Structures are given as C-alpha cells and as structure tokens.
Amino acid sequence: MIIDVDSTHTDTYGYQENANFNAHYQTNGYHPLIAFDGMTGMLLATKLRPGNVYTSNGIVDFINPILSHYRNHSCDMNILVRGDSGFSSGELYQSCDDQKCKFLIKLKANTKLQNMAEHNVQYGNVPIVESSKIQYFELKYQPDTWAKPYRVVLKAVRPAGELFFSYEFLVTNLYSIDITDVFKMYHNRGIVENSIKEIKDGFFMNKTDSHSFRVNTVRTILSSLAFNIVQSMKCLALPATESCKQINTLRLQLFRIPAKIIRHSRSKIIQLSRFNVYDRLFWRVLERIEMI
C-alpha cells in the first residue's frame, strides 16, 4: 500500500477564523493536510489547518492513526509513505520506522548535500556535450535533527549543452531497491496533484468561506466523503474505459438526466428520457451498482 501525503491551499475571504497568510502561496487562506491511497486514489484523511502553519506541521499526529489502522490489518501489509520535500522530517522517518513502514520523501538541497553530490558526480574530459547526461549515486546522510542516518539517493542531470549538473535528492528506508526504481516510485506520485485539483474544483473542498473554522472543517469533511463515494463508484461500477473520468463529466453523463414523475394509482414512477445520449452507459453502471 502507498500512502501519499500532501498539503494544499484553500482561499478565504475577509476576516475568517484561523485564516492566515501563507508565505509559500503568497495569500491568505487555510493549509489543509491530505493523505491519499496511491493505488486506488481513495482519500484516506484530511485535516483543515490555519494558513500559516508549515507543510509538515502535525504530520506525525496526522499519519500515525492511518499507519496504525493498516498495520493492525489482518494481512501482513507492506506500507510506503510518500511525500515531497515539505514533509522532510526526522520525526516522520522515526514514526515510520516505529510502525515498521517504509518511507520515500524528497529532500531539499542544502550546502552539505550539494557538496556531497559534487564529490560524486563525474564530469568527464569534455565539459559540454551535445546530449544530456544522467548519473545516480547513493549517500549516507544524517543531519542533527535525524535520530539516525538514512539512505539518500541522488539523481544528477546535466541537460544537453549545459556545463553543470542539477540534483534531486530522496531519503528512504528502502535499502534493497535499485536507485533508478526508487526515483520511478517517487515520480509516480504526480497523480496526487490531479486528485487534489479534482477534490477542490469538482467537490468544492475549497469552499471555506464561513467565518467559523469548525463549519469550514465540516465542509472539508463532507467534500472528502463525496469524493470517496464517487471514487468507489469509479472502482466498482464504472467500466474500465470510463473509470478515469472526472466528476464534472460523470455529472453530465450519469446524474443530470432529463426525467419526469408520473403518478399512477398510489405509486409514483420516475420516467427517464428515451433520448439520453448516454443511456447505455447509465444502465450499465446501474446494473453494476445493483450487483454490489
């Protein structure tokens, strides 16, 4: 199982409880934490936070219940926590170790990491080449805030015609996996950004315009529940060719269908339009839902 952690921004308007300026987004708002199942796309948890908290603030308390829940599952489940550099935290690494879970987190480059990378990278005899060059290395690294050293993998990229390399660092406790595979595993998390956009634009998680922080929290939870209901429908009831469609498309094809109510004796009958363009898909999905 892969747990993708991320954060996002939701706008606020005027004076709202706990709405603060966020330096990263350069605007006022909230800064919710989000965790997705990287395999199914299901939303595992969300927490609305004040806008001025750092990305990893409260991440251990946020993710520990999720890890405990799945770690106590009846089967022996392999769990990987994946996140960007905002979640680079020694406390998170230690928590994953304590829960016997793996982690894969991006590291922000600093002077020490840059120097270590420069000592490993090989420039060759010709400094400028027509084709790009990629090199991979592995480091042992432990800053003061980490309880112990961890494996840091490095990807050095020099674009064609450039003189210097740029570096990407990942920290992990996946010790037996090849470096190139580690980077592939990390970059597969790109789907999270699409899921966040969907839950905000399609399910209105960013509708946090109430004065009350509690009310906005409830709205966030309701949006999360709605997202998971539709995500479950995609996984269980939609044909494989339709399962990647966004909610706005599904609303048009499956939910917004012309109909009229006919009264017959003591009963009421909902009569759907015969001219529905997506009629075949509708009945196919309904049949699958009835079989669940």
N, C-alpha and C positions, 0 to 999 in steps of 0.2 A: 504494500500500500504506500502511496506517495501523498504526503500532506504538504500542500503549497501554502505558505503563509505570505501575506502581502498587506499593504495598507493603501488607502486611497483618500481622496478629499471630497467632502460634500459642502456645498455653498450654504452660507447663512445670510440673512438679510436684516439689517438694522441691529438692534440690541437683542441678542438671544443668549440664554443661559449656557455658559461654557463655550461660547463661540469666541475663538481667539485667533490671532494672526499666526499663520504658519509660514516660516521662512522659506521652506522648500517650494511651496506653491505660490508664495508671494500674495496671499489673500487671506481674508478671514473665513473661518468655517470650522468644521469638525474633521477629525482624523481617525476614522474607524479602522480597526484591525479585522482581517478576514482570513479564513482558512478554507481551502477547497480540497476535495479529494481529486488528486491529479489524474486518476484513472477514469473516473466516471463523470467528473465535473460537478458533483454534488457539493453544495455549500455545507461545511461542517460546523462552522461557528462564525459569529460576527460580534464585534463589540464596538459600540459608539464611544469615542473618546473626545476630550477637548482638543481644539485645533492646534494648540501649541506644544503638545507632547511629542517626543521623538519617536521615530518609527518603531523601535524595539521596546519602548516603554511598556512594561507589563506583559511582555511576550511569554515569560515563563508561566505566570499565573493563567494566562490565556490558553496556552497549548497543553499544559500538564493534564487537565481533565480529559482532553481528547486522546492524548497518549495513553493515559491510564485506562480509558474505556476500551480502546482497541488492544492494548497489551493484555487486558484481562479477558479477551475474546477466547472462545473455546479452542480455536485453532491456533497453531503457532505462527503468528503473522509477522512477516518482515515489514518494518515501517521505516520510511525515509522522510525526513523533514527537509524541505527545500525552500530557500528564500534568497532574496537579493541582499546587497551589502548593508542595507538598513538594519538587518537582523544579525549582523556580526556581533555576537555577544558571548562572552565566556560562560555566562550563566545558562544560556540556552544550550551550548555544547554540553555542559555538565549535566543539565537536566536530561538531555537525550541519552547520554551515557548511563545515567541512573535508571532510565526507563528501558535500557537495552535497545535503543532505537538508533538508526543511522541518521546522519545529517549531511547536507550539502549546501553550503552558504557561500555567496560571493563575498570577497574581501575588497575593501577599499585599498587602493595602492597608497603606501606611505614610503618615507625615505628608506627605511630599513629593507622593505620588500623590494623596492626599486634597485637598491644596491645589490641585494642577493640575486636578483634577476640578471643584472648587468654582468655579474661574475659568472653566470652560467651560459648566457647566450653566446652563440658563435657567429661572428660576422663574416668570416672567410677572407680571402685575399682581395676580392673585388667588392668594395663597399656598396656600390649602386648596381642593381641588376634590373633587367627588363621584366622579370617575373616576380611575383610575390613569394615570400618565404615564411613558413610557419615552423616553430620549434616548440617542443613540450619538455618540461622539466618538473621535478618533484623536490620539495623542500620540507625540512622540519622547522617549525616556527612556533614560538611561544612568547607573546608579549606579556607584560606584567599582569594584565587583567585575566589571563587564562590560567586555569589550575594546572594544566599540563600541556606539553607540546602536541600539536596535531599535524596531520598530513596536509600540506599546502601544495596544490598542483598549479602550474604556471603555463600559460599559453602566450608565446611571444610571436607577434605578427609584424612583418615588415612589408608594406604594400609595394608594388612594383614602382621602381624609380625613386623610392624613399631611402634615406640614409639610416634612420633609427627605427628601432622596434617599439611597438606599443605592447602593453602587458595586460593580461587578465589573470586574476588570482581567485582560486576557490579553496575553501577549507572544508575538510571532510574527515570522517572516521571510517570511510570506505577504503580499506587498506589493500584489498586484493584485486581491485578493478583497475584496468588499464586507464592511463591518463586520458586518452582520446575518448574513451567511453564515458568517463566522468564528465567531461565537457558536453558530450552529447546529452547525457542525462539532465544536466543543468539547463541547457538551452531549450529543452522540451517544455520548460515551464512557461514559455511565451504565451500559451493558451490562457493563462490566468488573466492577462490583461483584457482579453476578449470577454471572459466571463464577468469581470468587474464592470466593463462597459455595458454588458447586457443587463446585469442586475441594477445598474444605475439608470440607464436610459429606458430599458424595457419594463422594469418592475418598480421604478421610481424610488430606489433606496436613497437617492439624493434629495428627496422631498422632505427636507428637515427645516421647515420654515416656521415651526411652532416656537413660541417663547420658551416653553418648558423643555428641558433636556430629557426628562422622563418620557414625555409624549414623543419626542423625536426618536428616542430609543425604541419605543414600542413600534413606531412606524418602520424603523430599520428591521426589526424582527419580523414584522408582517411581510415586508418585501422579501426577506430571506426565505420565509415559509412558502410564499407564492413561487419564488424561483425554483425551490426544490420540488414542489408539486409538478411543475411543468417539466423540470429536468427528469423526474421519474417517469413522466408520460413519454418523454423522448426515448428513454432507455427501454421501457417495457411495451409501449403500444405503437410507436411510430415505426414504419418501415425503415430499413437501414438508409435508404436513399433520401429520407426526409428528416432524419434524426438530428442533422446539423442546422436545421432552420432556426432562425431567431424568433422570439416571441411575437414580434410585430407581424411577421409572415404567418405564423400559426393563428394569430387572432383573425387575420383576413381569411384564411383558408378553412379554419375549423370552428371558430367561435362566432364570427359575425355572419350568420346565415339568415337570410330572409325567411320569416315564418309567420303564421297566424294561428290564433287559438280558435278552435271550433267547439262549440257546445253541443253535445249530443246526449240527450236524456239527462242523466245525472253526472255524466263524465265530461271531461274537457280533453280535447285532443290537440296536440301541437302538430300542425301540418307544415312541413318544411317545403321550401320552394323546389320545384322539379327542375328549375333552370340553373341550379347551383353548379358553377363551373367545376368545383372541387368535390362534387357529390360522391364520386367513387372513393376518394381518399377519406372523406368523412366516415362513410360506412365501414371502411376497412379498419380505421382506427377505433371506432366504436365497438366493432366485433372483438378486437384485441383487448380492449378495456374490460368487456364483459367476461372474458376468459380468465382474467386475473383473479 
